[in-house]
Amino acid sequence: MIPAALALHDAIAPALAQLFAVFLRVGGVMLLMPGLGDRMIPARVRLVAAFALTVAVAPSVSLPDEVGPRFIAVETSVGIALGTVLRFIAMALTMAGMMAAQLTSLAQLFGSVEPSSAIGNVLNLAGLALLMASGLPLMLIELLIRSYDVLPQGAPMAGADLARWGIDRAGQAFALAFAMAAPFALAALVYNAAMGVINRAMPQLMVALVGAPAITWASVVLLVLSAPLLLQVWKAAMVAALGDPISGGLP
């Protein structure tokens, strides 16, 4: 009985060690991964998804020599760094929606202190649904497998390279958000110019009461017309980040 138990232990222990080593990186990614790691998804579902990704990635990863505290810290930090890069690109939709809402006077729609951007929430949910329908789990598995070629197990990342990587990706996310909010900025510019001309021509007219419904309806129509293009642009940026998250950061 005891020899059989020892033989079973010797057979299972390497596989469990490999799964644990892979789970460290997968768990770090899942903490910040858009879609699969969002707070709206129950914690148990996220945990099951992390286990499923670990089982899918583990056969392509070599067995670590030693799993110690340093190894755990390094692998977890690598996963968090990868998840942060993807989260930056995902937040571009929310930032673009918030910019659009502020430009079209819809940010304070319900009188709250913090901007309650309905446009950002709609774009965010639509973008995540589009990404999931495009095969996000498969792209994430491929990303995790290829990450071991660039960032080997147990090899810590240099602080300067990590900072430059994060800054470049954050800058890319802000640039993408500004680009997606450009149609609303143009509409706001035309609206404010028109309201200024009308106010000078008819000072007795309360321009705000006339212009508020106009900019509201114009922003809704513009959102309906531009949302498909905005989502396609964002999806292309996210797929590019999933395909090569290191580009532009680490050498």
RAMO-V371251 format. One record per pair of residues at least 24 apart in sequence whose C-alpha atoms are under 7 Angstrom apart, sorted by the first residue. I is the first residue (numbers start at 1). J is the second residue. If there is no record, write none. Layout:
BEGIN
i = (I	I)
j = (J	J)
END
This chain:
BEGIN
i = (18	18	18	19	19	19	22	22	23	24	24	24	25	25	25	25	26	26	26	27	28	28	28	28	28	29	29	29	29	30	31	32	32	32	33	33	33	34	34	34	35	53	57	57	57	60	71	74	74	74	75	75	85	85	85	86	88	88	88	89	89	92	92	92	92	93	93	93	93	94	94	94	94	95	95	96	96	96	96	96	97	99	100	100	103	103	103	104	104	104	104	127	131	139	140	143	143	161	161	162	164	165	165	165	168	168	180)
j = (58	63	64	54	55	58	54	58	54	72	75	76	75	76	78	79	50	54	79	79	76	77	79	80	83	79	80	82	83	83	80	83	84	87	83	86	87	86	87	90	128	141	141	144	145	145	154	154	155	156	153	154	166	169	245	241	169	170	173	173	238	173	174	176	177	120	123	124	177	120	121	123	124	120	177	120	177	178	180	181	123	181	181	184	184	185	188	188	215	216	219	231	235	242	242	242	243	249	250	250	249	248	249	250	248	249	230)
END
